[in-house]
Amino acid sequence: MKWYVIHTFASQEFKIKELIEKSVQDTEMEDKIGQILIPTQTTYQIRDGKKVEREKKIFNSYIILQADLTSEVYTFIRNIQGVTNFLGSGTKAHALDEHEVNRLLGISDRDKTDVAGYEYLPGDIVKITAGPFTDFSGVVKSVDQEAKKLSVEVTVFGRVTPVEVAADQVEINK
């Protein structure tokens, strides 16, 4: 089985995931469809002076599907109301590369930037563990190996704000 990306109407990801799971249950297609992922991350927002935890989709309008993509499965998925297309060219869906899937699943199989014994890459989702932004999650935008610092974009008061933190003040958000 390979991994594919399905494009959906906005805010229909969970509904379509549930529909696929229910529709293939107890059919011959059940063996051809594996995991269905909607990558999310936990974010924190300040509301009425209190920090509120919130699940946020990383890729709006996209579902990651593990499948043996036969023409039957392709047609079935494409005909679900709310699915616009598979990621690819024309009518041919392109499978994700193994390193892309591993990153989505949190499995590291590639070279990372080593900062003071910590390994981070731009694009990694981290949680700040110390300092004024403790418990905020964000995305690593840049890594400064010499200064052993990371530039992390966090959401503060509804706005994305770049924050510079030491490498030992963050951990990979799981």
MDAnalysis code that builds the backbone (N, CA, C; Angstrom):
import MDAnalysis as mda
import numpy as np

u = mda.Universe.empty(522, n_residues=174, atom_resindex=np.repeat(np.arange(174), 3), trajectory=True)
u.add_TopologyAttr("name", ["N", "CA", "C"] * 174)
u.add_TopologyAttr("resid", np.arange(1, 175))
u.add_TopologyAttr("resname", ["MET", "LYS", "TRP", "TYR", "VAL", "ILE", "HIS", "THR", "PHE", "ALA", "SER", "GLN", "GLU", "PHE", "LYS", "ILE", "LYS", "GLU", "LEU", "ILE", "GLU", "LYS", "SER", "VAL", "GLN", "ASP", "THR", "GLU", "MET", "GLU", "ASP", "LYS", "ILE", "GLY", "GLN", "ILE", "LEU", "ILE", "PRO", "THR", "GLN", "THR", "THR", "TYR", "GLN", "ILE", "ARG", "ASP", "GLY", "LYS", "LYS", "VAL", "GLU", "ARG", "GLU", "LYS", "LYS", "ILE", "PHE", "ASN", "SER", "TYR", "ILE", "ILE", "LEU", "GLN", "ALA", "ASP", "LEU", "THR", "SER", "GLU", "VAL", "TYR", "THR", "PHE", "ILE", "ARG", "ASN", "ILE", "GLN", "GLY", "VAL", "THR", "ASN", "PHE", "LEU", "GLY", "SER", "GLY", "THR", "LYS", "ALA", "HIS", "ALA", "LEU", "ASP", "GLU", "HIS", "GLU", "VAL", "ASN", "ARG", "LEU", "LEU", "GLY", "ILE", "SER", "ASP", "ARG", "ASP", "LYS", "THR", "ASP", "VAL", "ALA", "GLY", "TYR", "GLU", "TYR", "LEU", "PRO", "GLY", "ASP", "ILE", "VAL", "LYS", "ILE", "THR", "ALA", "GLY", "PRO", "PHE", "THR", "ASP", "PHE", "SER", "GLY", "VAL", "VAL", "LYS", "SER", "VAL", "ASP", "GLN", "GLU", "ALA", "LYS", "LYS", "LEU", "SER", "VAL", "GLU", "VAL", "THR", "VAL", "PHE", "GLY", "ARG", "VAL", "THR", "PRO", "VAL", "GLU", "VAL", "ALA", "ALA", "ASP", "GLN", "VAL", "GLU", "ILE", "ASN", "LYS"])
u.atoms.positions = np.array([
    [0.829, -1.187, 0.000],
    [0.000, 0.000, 0.000],
    [0.874, 1.252, 0.000],
    [0.399, 2.263, -0.680],
    [1.103, 3.537, -0.730],
    [0.212, 4.612, -0.122],
    [0.816, 5.770, 0.118],
    [0.095, 6.895, 0.710],
    [-0.255, 7.914, -0.357],
    [-1.493, 8.406, -0.306],
    [-1.987, 9.384, -1.276],
    [-2.646, 10.544, -0.532],
    [-2.744, 11.668, -1.219],
    [-3.378, 12.853, -0.639],
    [-4.686, 13.106, -1.377],
    [-5.756, 13.285, -0.594],
    [-7.078, 13.580, -1.156],
    [-7.415, 15.030, -0.830],
    [-7.842, 15.786, -1.835],
    [-8.289, 17.152, -1.605],
    [-9.795, 17.133, -1.400],
    [-10.270, 17.867, -0.388],
    [-11.697, 17.876, -0.055],
    [-12.217, 19.306, -0.006],
    [-13.529, 19.426, 0.097],
    [-14.120, 20.731, 0.360],
    [-13.647, 21.186, 1.747],
    [-13.641, 22.486, 1.967],
    [-13.205, 23.042, 3.248],
    [-14.050, 22.503, 4.401],
    [-13.380, 22.151, 5.476],
    [-14.000, 21.676, 6.721],
    [-14.791, 20.377, 6.575],
    [-14.525, 19.599, 5.543],
    [-15.218, 18.324, 5.338],
    [-14.323, 17.122, 5.630],
    [-13.091, 17.366, 6.104],
    [-12.109, 16.296, 6.256],
    [-12.584, 15.166, 7.173],
    [-13.059, 15.502, 8.357],
    [-13.467, 14.470, 9.315],
    [-14.717, 13.721, 8.843],
    [-15.629, 14.444, 8.222],
    [-16.850, 13.832, 7.698],
    [-16.499, 12.815, 6.602],
    [-15.595, 13.185, 5.701],
    [-15.200, 12.297, 4.601],
    [-14.419, 11.100, 5.123],
    [-13.549, 11.323, 6.108],
    [-12.798, 10.213, 6.706],
    [-13.772, 9.184, 7.285],
    [-14.740, 9.661, 8.047],
    [-15.730, 8.778, 8.658],
    [-16.547, 8.047, 7.594],
    [-16.914, 8.742, 6.544],
    [-17.695, 8.148, 5.459],
    [-16.910, 7.042, 4.751],
    [-15.629, 7.274, 4.501],
    [-14.793, 6.244, 3.859],
    [-14.708, 5.017, 4.754],
    [-14.439, 5.244, 6.046],
    [-14.305, 4.116, 6.976],
    [-15.589, 3.296, 7.061],
    [-16.735, 3.955, 7.130],
    [-18.013, 3.234, 7.224],
    [-18.362, 2.533, 5.914],
    [-18.084, 3.185, 4.784],
    [-18.467, 2.632, 3.486],
    [-17.696, 1.384, 3.110],
    [-16.424, 1.300, 3.487],
    [-15.619, 0.141, 3.082],
    [-15.698, -1.004, 4.080],
    [-16.306, -0.752, 5.224],
    [-16.430, -1.789, 6.245],
    [-17.201, -2.987, 5.692],
    [-16.655, -4.173, 5.872],
    [-17.273, -5.432, 5.446],
    [-17.460, -5.535, 3.926],
    [-16.581, -4.895, 3.158],
    [-16.584, -5.052, 1.701],
    [-15.206, -5.540, 1.275],
    [-15.062, -5.887, -0.018],
    [-13.753, -6.342, -0.487],
    [-12.745, -5.194, -0.544],
    [-13.221, -3.949, -0.498],
    [-12.311, -2.794, -0.511],
    [-11.652, -2.549, 0.840],
    [-12.153, -3.191, 1.887],
    [-11.611, -2.997, 3.225],
    [-10.123, -3.363, 3.287],
    [-9.729, -4.385, 2.522],
    [-8.331, -4.808, 2.499],
    [-7.447, -3.868, 1.680],
    [-8.055, -3.026, 0.857],
    [-7.287, -2.149, -0.026],
    [-7.105, -0.743, 0.553],
    [-7.772, -0.452, 1.664],
    [-7.650, 0.859, 2.298],
    [-7.106, 0.659, 3.701],
    [-6.004, 1.360, 3.975],
    [-5.360, 1.263, 5.291],
    [-5.739, 2.437, 6.169],
    [-4.721, 3.115, 6.683],
    [-4.947, 4.247, 7.581],
    [-5.450, 5.473, 6.827],
    [-6.220, 6.288, 7.519],
    [-6.677, 7.572, 6.995],
    [-6.289, 8.615, 8.024],
    [-5.450, 9.567, 7.619],
    [-4.932, 10.563, 8.550],
    [-5.401, 11.965, 8.209],
    [-5.692, 12.736, 9.244],
    [-5.926, 14.168, 9.118],
    [-4.948, 14.788, 10.115],
    [-3.765, 15.210, 9.655],
    [-2.753, 15.735, 10.585],
    [-3.257, 16.980, 11.326],
    [-3.161, 16.926, 12.649],
    [-3.561, 18.044, 13.500],
    [-2.457, 18.334, 14.500],
    [-2.519, 19.516, 15.085],
    [-1.588, 19.865, 16.144],
    [-2.357, 20.596, 17.236],
    [-1.857, 20.516, 18.450],
    [-2.473, 21.221, 19.561],
    [-1.887, 22.625, 19.613],
    [-2.745, 23.612, 19.614],
    [-2.293, 24.997, 19.733],
    [-2.974, 25.615, 20.949],
    [-2.432, 26.728, 21.368],
    [-2.987, 27.432, 22.513],
    [-3.320, 28.856, 22.095],
    [-4.451, 29.338, 22.561],
    [-4.861, 30.703, 22.293],
    [-5.231, 31.355, 23.613],
    [-5.077, 32.662, 23.672],
    [-5.470, 33.417, 24.851],
    [-6.865, 33.972, 24.588],
    [-7.824, 33.574, 25.425],
    [-9.197, 34.069, 25.318],
    [-9.660, 34.503, 26.700],
    [-10.120, 35.723, 26.793],
    [-10.576, 36.279, 28.066],
    [-9.520, 36.112, 29.155],
    [-8.257, 36.276, 28.788],
    [-7.160, 36.198, 29.746],
    [-6.772, 34.792, 30.139],
    [-7.346, 33.779, 29.526],
    [-7.030, 32.388, 29.851],
    [-6.482, 31.682, 28.621],
    [-5.551, 30.778, 28.860],
    [-4.985, 30.001, 27.772],
    [-5.909, 28.840, 27.461],
    [-6.347, 28.739, 26.203],
    [-7.293, 27.709, 25.774],
    [-6.598, 26.795, 24.770],
    [-6.700, 25.489, 25.006],
    [-6.113, 24.498, 24.100],
    [-7.067, 24.239, 22.953],
    [-6.487, 24.066, 21.739],
    [-7.317, 23.870, 20.550],
    [-6.601, 22.943, 19.570],
    [-7.354, 22.039, 18.955],
    [-6.811, 21.190, 17.887],
    [-6.927, 21.953, 16.575],
    [-5.845, 22.026, 15.836],
    [-5.836, 22.761, 14.578],
    [-5.329, 21.838, 13.471],
    [-6.026, 21.829, 12.343],
    [-5.593, 21.017, 11.209],
    [-4.337, 21.644, 10.606],
    [-3.361, 20.810, 10.290],
    [-2.126, 21.309, 9.697],
    [-2.330, 21.588, 8.216],
    [-3.056, 20.707, 7.531],
    [-3.315, 20.866, 6.099],
    [-4.827, 20.955, 5.890],
    [-5.340, 22.169, 5.840],
    [-6.781, 22.343, 5.625],
    [-7.187, 21.767, 4.275],
    [-8.291, 21.083, 4.242],
    [-8.891, 20.498, 3.042],
    [-8.113, 19.310, 2.467],
    [-7.257, 18.678, 3.268],
    [-6.509, 17.523, 2.770],
    [-6.612, 16.353, 3.748],
    [-6.698, 15.150, 3.168],
    [-6.699, 13.903, 3.928],
    [-5.571, 13.047, 3.359],
    [-4.840, 12.365, 4.243],
    [-3.769, 11.460, 3.826],
    [-4.325, 10.040, 3.928],
    [-4.268, 9.301, 2.823],
    [-4.889, 7.980, 2.738],
    [-3.864, 6.924, 2.352],
    [-3.836, 5.834, 3.101],
    [-2.999, 4.686, 2.758],
    [-3.887, 3.701, 2.013],
    [-3.502, 3.382, 0.775],
    [-4.367, 2.498, -0.009],
    [-3.598, 1.783, -1.105],
    [-4.164, 0.660, -1.512],
    [-3.746, -0.019, -2.727],
    [-4.683, 0.560, -3.780],
    [-4.218, 1.568, -4.506],
    [-5.095, 2.389, -5.344],
    [-5.394, 1.719, -6.679],
    [-6.340, 0.799, -6.644],
    [-6.831, 0.189, -7.878],
    [-7.835, 1.158, -8.494],
    [-8.248, 0.895, -9.719],
    [-9.219, 1.784, -10.368],
    [-10.543, 1.782, -9.601],
    [-10.876, 0.646, -9.010],
    [-12.107, 0.543, -8.225],
    [-12.058, 1.460, -6.991],
    [-10.936, 1.438, -6.271],
    [-10.770, 2.277, -5.078],
    [-10.722, 3.748, -5.484],
    [-9.992, 4.046, -6.554],
    [-9.879, 5.423, -7.043],
    [-11.261, 6.001, -7.363],
    [-12.052, 5.243, -8.088],
    [-13.395, 5.680, -8.475],
    [-14.293, 5.842, -7.246],
    [-14.202, 4.898, -6.327],
    [-15.005, 4.970, -5.107],
    [-14.712, 6.260, -4.336],
    [-13.431, 6.554, -4.107],
    [-13.028, 7.749, -3.349],
    [-13.446, 9.016, -4.092],
    [-13.206, 9.066, -5.394],
    [-13.528, 10.264, -6.192],
    [-15.028, 10.562, -6.208],
    [-15.860, 9.539, -6.085],
    [-17.308, 9.726, -6.142],
    [-17.942, 10.074, -4.793],
    [-17.135, 10.175, -3.748],
    [-17.664, 10.581, -2.444],
    [-17.939, 12.075, -2.485],
    [-19.128, 12.456, -2.048],
    [-19.491, 13.869, -2.054],
    [-18.567, 14.625, -1.104],
    [-17.946, 15.678, -1.593],
    [-17.015, 16.477, -0.800],
    [-15.571, 16.268, -1.207],
    [-15.272, 15.187, -1.930],
    [-13.920, 14.935, -2.431],
    [-13.789, 15.633, -3.773],
    [-12.751, 16.471, -3.918],
    [-12.570, 17.156, -5.196],
    [-11.630, 16.390, -6.111],
    [-10.551, 15.838, -5.559],
    [-9.598, 15.098, -6.385],
    [-8.490, 14.523, -5.529],
    [-7.691, 13.664, -6.143],
    [-6.448, 13.200, -5.547],
    [-5.360, 14.186, -5.941],
    [-4.332, 14.307, -5.124],
    [-3.194, 15.133, -5.485],
    [-2.419, 14.406, -6.576],
    [-2.215, 15.051, -7.692],
    [-1.531, 14.431, -8.817],
    [-1.812, 15.207, -10.077],
    [-1.544, 14.599, -11.195],
    [-1.786, 15.276, -12.466],
    [-2.893, 14.557, -13.228],
    [-3.871, 15.317, -13.642],
    [-4.983, 14.741, -14.393],
    [-5.730, 13.714, -13.576],
    [-5.876, 12.532, -14.134],
    [-6.585, 11.459, -13.437],
    [-5.626, 10.489, -12.760],
    [-4.339, 10.842, -12.726],
    [-3.340, 9.966, -12.098],
    [-2.958, 10.529, -10.732],
    [-3.230, 9.763, -9.685],
    [-2.859, 10.165, -8.327],
    [-1.380, 9.855, -8.109],
    [-0.675, 10.770, -7.465],
    [0.742, 10.558, -7.157],
    [0.885, 10.126, -5.705],
    [1.650, 9.068, -5.494],
    [1.902, 8.584, -4.141],
    [2.938, 9.491, -3.467],
    [2.837, 9.623, -2.154],
    [3.800, 10.412, -1.392],
    [5.115, 9.644, -1.284],
    [6.214, 10.389, -1.204],
    [7.518, 9.767, -0.979],
    [7.572, 9.232, 0.446],
    [8.423, 8.239, 0.647],
    [8.529, 7.607, 1.960],
    [8.949, 8.601, 3.042],
    [9.882, 9.509, 2.726],
    [10.328, 10.468, 3.748],
    [9.227, 11.462, 4.117],
    [8.334, 11.784, 3.171],
    [7.199, 12.672, 3.476],
    [6.237, 11.983, 4.431],
    [5.972, 10.715, 4.187],
    [5.063, 9.951, 5.044],
    [5.670, 9.792, 6.431],
    [6.967, 9.489, 6.491],
    [7.624, 9.326, 7.782],
    [7.558, 10.606, 8.602],
    [7.692, 11.735, 7.951],
    [7.608, 13.010, 8.671],
    [6.192, 13.221, 9.211],
    [5.183, 12.899, 8.421],
    [3.799, 13.025, 8.887],
    [3.518, 12.096, 10.066],
    [4.102, 10.912, 10.022],
    [3.880, 9.929, 11.080],
    [4.799, 10.142, 12.275],
    [5.738, 11.096, 12.157],
    [6.654, 11.383, 13.253],
    [7.833, 10.443, 13.310],
    [8.119, 9.755, 12.210],
    [9.258, 8.846, 12.142],
    [10.372, 9.572, 11.412],
    [11.529, 9.640, 12.034],
    [12.638, 10.363, 11.418],
    [13.596, 9.384, 10.755],
    [13.839, 9.579, 9.472],
    [14.789, 8.731, 8.762],
    [15.730, 9.580, 7.918],
    [15.876, 10.840, 8.266],
    [16.700, 11.725, 7.459],
    [17.609, 12.546, 8.341],
    [18.547, 13.231, 7.725],
    [19.471, 14.074, 8.465],
    [18.730, 15.262, 9.036],
    [18.982, 15.519, 10.289],
    [18.367, 16.668, 10.934],
    [19.460, 17.636, 11.344],
    [19.080, 18.860, 11.601],
    [20.026, 19.860, 12.037],
    [20.249, 19.668, 13.525],
    [21.490, 19.395, 13.903],
    [21.823, 19.123, 15.283],
    [22.203, 20.429, 15.973],
    [21.397, 20.845, 16.942],
    [21.670, 22.060, 17.692],
    [21.869, 21.674, 19.140],
    [23.100, 21.749, 19.608],
    [23.435, 21.466, 21.007],
    [22.882, 20.117, 21.461],
    [22.987, 19.103, 20.626],
    [22.492, 17.778, 20.971],
    [21.011, 17.601, 20.683],
    [20.357, 18.621, 20.168],
    [18.940, 18.560, 19.822],
    [18.838, 18.570, 18.300],
    [17.867, 17.877, 17.774],
    [17.740, 17.770, 16.330],
    [16.425, 18.382, 15.870],
    [16.516, 19.465, 15.094],
    [15.330, 20.146, 14.596],
    [15.526, 20.527, 13.142],
    [14.430, 20.590, 12.427],
    [14.416, 21.024, 11.034],
    [13.362, 22.101, 10.873],
    [13.574, 23.042, 9.966],
    [12.488, 23.979, 9.669],
    [11.250, 23.188, 9.242],
    [10.113, 23.562, 9.800],
    [8.872, 22.856, 9.508],
    [8.446, 21.915, 10.630],
    [9.376, 21.568, 11.539],
    [9.014, 20.708, 12.662],
    [8.068, 21.455, 13.593],
    [7.131, 20.735, 14.163],
    [6.196, 21.323, 15.115],
    [6.748, 21.047, 16.508],
    [6.970, 22.113, 17.269],
    [7.572, 21.985, 18.587],
    [6.684, 22.617, 19.650],
    [6.907, 22.199, 20.883],
    [6.216, 22.779, 22.034],
    [7.278, 23.459, 22.888],
    [7.031, 24.697, 23.259],
    [7.973, 25.442, 24.077],
    [7.778, 24.999, 25.526],
    [8.894, 24.616, 26.184],
    [8.810, 24.051, 27.528],
    [9.305, 24.993, 28.614],
    [9.908, 26.129, 28.240],
    [10.417, 27.065, 29.239],
    [10.328, 28.487, 28.704],
    [10.295, 29.446, 29.619],
    [10.248, 30.842, 29.214],
    [8.833, 31.389, 29.192],
    [8.675, 32.603, 28.700],
    [7.361, 33.250, 28.728],
    [6.318, 32.591, 27.824],
    [6.742, 31.781, 26.866],
    [5.801, 31.130, 25.958],
    [5.632, 29.639, 26.276],
    [5.854, 29.267, 27.528],
    [5.715, 27.873, 27.950],
    [4.346, 27.326, 27.557],
    [4.340, 26.100, 27.033],
    [3.150, 25.361, 26.596],
    [2.566, 25.839, 25.273],
    [3.182, 26.817, 24.627],
    [2.742, 27.214, 23.306],
    [3.391, 26.269, 22.301],
    [2.649, 25.928, 21.249],
    [3.198, 25.118, 20.164],
    [3.407, 26.008, 18.962],
    [4.396, 25.642, 18.150],
    [4.663, 26.433, 16.962],
    [5.465, 25.643, 15.953],
    [5.771, 26.307, 14.849],
    [6.505, 25.688, 13.751],
    [7.895, 26.307, 13.685],
    [8.927, 25.458, 13.610],
    [10.298, 25.943, 13.496],
    [10.469, 26.574, 12.120],
    [10.895, 27.829, 12.085],
    [11.106, 28.530, 10.817],
    [12.573, 28.542, 10.428],
    [13.477, 28.660, 11.413],
    [14.904, 28.629, 11.102],
    [15.675, 28.112, 12.307],
    [16.879, 27.615, 12.026],
    [17.737, 27.042, 13.054],
    [19.089, 27.745, 12.986],
    [19.560, 28.264, 14.128],
    [20.874, 28.903, 14.218],
    [21.765, 27.992, 15.052],
    [22.625, 27.213, 14.368],
    [23.457, 26.242, 15.066],
    [24.477, 26.911, 15.973],
    [25.066, 28.017, 15.513],
    [26.106, 28.677, 16.299],
    [25.549, 29.238, 17.602],
    [24.407, 29.887, 17.547],
    [23.806, 30.473, 18.748],
    [22.955, 29.455, 19.504],
    [22.751, 28.273, 18.924],
    [21.936, 27.212, 19.525],
    [20.524, 27.711, 19.818],
    [19.965, 28.404, 18.828],
    [18.623, 28.972, 18.968],
    [17.760, 28.588, 17.772],
    [16.461, 28.640, 18.001],
    [15.484, 28.351, 16.964],
    [14.548, 29.544, 16.846],
    [14.113, 29.814, 15.626],
    [13.053, 30.788, 15.417],
    [11.777, 29.979, 15.227],
    [10.812, 30.193, 16.127],
    [9.573, 29.420, 16.139],
    [8.400, 30.379, 15.969],
    [7.469, 30.062, 15.079],
    [6.274, 30.870, 14.903],
    [5.158, 30.291, 15.761],
    [4.670, 31.099, 16.721],
    [3.565, 30.697, 17.596],
    [2.396, 31.650, 17.383],
    [1.212, 31.207, 17.762],
    [0.027, 32.052, 17.648],
    [-0.249, 32.689, 19.000],
    [-0.159, 34.025, 19.028],
    [-0.406, 34.789, 20.246],
    [-1.503, 35.800, 19.941],
    [-2.570, 35.778, 20.726],
    [-3.707, 36.669, 20.524],
    [-4.236, 36.604, 19.085],
    [-4.247, 35.402, 18.514],
    [-4.790, 35.208, 17.178],
    [-3.857, 35.600, 16.054],
    [-2.615, 35.960, 16.375],
    [-1.653, 36.351, 15.338],
    [-0.416, 35.472, 15.407],
    [0.119, 35.142, 14.242],
    [1.344, 34.356, 14.185],
    [2.509, 35.287, 14.507],
    [3.282, 34.908, 15.526],
    [4.380, 35.735, 16.008],
    [5.663, 34.918, 16.029],
    [6.750, 35.432, 15.421],
    [8.028, 34.714, 15.506],
    [8.655, 34.913, 16.883],
    [9.123, 33.828, 17.472],
    [9.743, 33.858, 18.789],
    [11.083, 33.152, 18.684],
    [12.130, 33.731, 19.286],
    [13.432, 33.081, 19.289],
    [13.619, 32.406, 20.640],
    [13.904, 31.101, 20.614],
    [14.077, 30.332, 21.843],
    [15.348, 29.500, 21.748],
    [15.902, 29.165, 22.906],
    [17.060, 28.278, 22.949],
    [16.614, 26.861, 22.614],
    [17.512, 26.092, 22.054],
    [17.184, 24.732, 21.620],
    [16.749, 23.841, 22.773],
    [17.232, 24.120, 23.981],
    [16.847, 23.290, 25.122],
    [15.519, 23.734, 25.747],
    [14.869, 24.748, 25.180],
    [13.586, 25.216, 25.684],
    [12.404, 24.675, 24.877],
    [12.665, 23.784, 23.943],
    [11.582, 23.220, 23.132],
    [11.707, 21.704, 23.062],
    [10.603, 21.069, 22.714],
    [10.591, 19.633, 22.441],
    [9.682, 19.386, 21.253],
    [9.928, 18.293, 20.550],
    [9.088, 17.938, 19.412],
    [7.689, 17.679, 19.932],
    [6.698, 18.311, 19.317],
    [5.304, 18.158, 19.727],
    [4.763, 16.872, 19.150],
    [4.254, 15.982, 19.977],
    [3.734, 14.693, 19.511],
    [2.266, 14.619, 19.668],
])
